[in-house]
Amino acid sequence: MNQHTQQDPMHGVTLKIILEELVSFYGWGELGIHIKIRCFNMNPSIKSSLAFLRKTPWARAKVERLYLDMLDEKNNLIEGVPQKKSNSPWPDVP
């Protein structure tokens, strides 16, 4: 394995895994706020979202960007770096 693939957080990660991790981390409500697409806001499901994202490159790019941002946010939490305040209207749940 070369050095580039070792440092690429997207290497070997499927769209389904990305979407499942985003839903687990943010939930559908906040995910729909971050990325304003119908499949996240109207009767959301993994299956319908995958179908839309696989045929819509601009939406997939936004999801992948948010996934990378989520990984950074998770790394900051692990390292003890204070987390930025979310713009979400949903209250933080302890």
N, C-alpha and C positions, 0 to 999 in steps of 0.2 A: 504494500500500500504506500503510495507516495505521500509526501507531506501535505500537499494541497487537500486531498480527500480527508486526511486526519483532522484538518482545521475547519473544514466546511461542515457547519451544523446541519445543513440540508442533505448531506450525503446519506443515501440509503433510507431516507424518511419519506414514506408515501403520503399522498394527499389525505388519505383516510386517517392516518396517524396524526397528521398536523391538525386536521379538523377536530378529531376526538380530544386532543390535548387542549386545543383552544376552548372547546365547549367545557371541558373539565375545569379549566383555569378561570374563565370568564363567565361561563353560563351563556345560554342563548340570548338573554336580554341584553347583557353588556356587549356581547359579540355583535348583535344587531345595531348597537349604537356606534361601535368602532367602525364597522363596515356596513353601510346602509344598502343592503340588498334584500330583496323580498324573501329569499329562501331562508334568511336568518330571522326575519321578523314575522312572517305569516306561516303558522303551522310548521315550524322548523323540524327537520329531521336530518340525520347524517346522510341517508340515501338520497333525498332530494337535493341537498346541498352539494353532494359530490357530483351528481349529474349536471347541475348548473355550472359548478366550478371547472369541471373537465372540458366544457365547451365554451367557456368564457375567459379568455386569457387575462383580461384586465382585472377581473374579480379574483382570479387565482393569484395573480401577482400581489394584490392587496392582502389576501389571506397569508401568503408566504411572508410578506413583510411584517404583518402583525405577529406571526409565529416567531420570527427572529427577535422582535421587540419583547415578546413574552419570555423567551429564553434569557434575554438580558435582564429582565425584571426578576426572574427566578434566581439568576446568578447573583444579583445584588442582594436579594433576601438571604441567600446562603452566606454571603460574605459579610453580612451585617451592615451593608450600606443602606442608609435611610431611603425608603421608597417614596417616589413622587406621589402626590395626591392624584387620585383618579378623577376624571371628569364625569364619571358615571353618576346618574341620579340614584342608583341603588345604594343603600347603606352598607357599610362594611360589617360583615358578620364575623364575630370572633371564632 
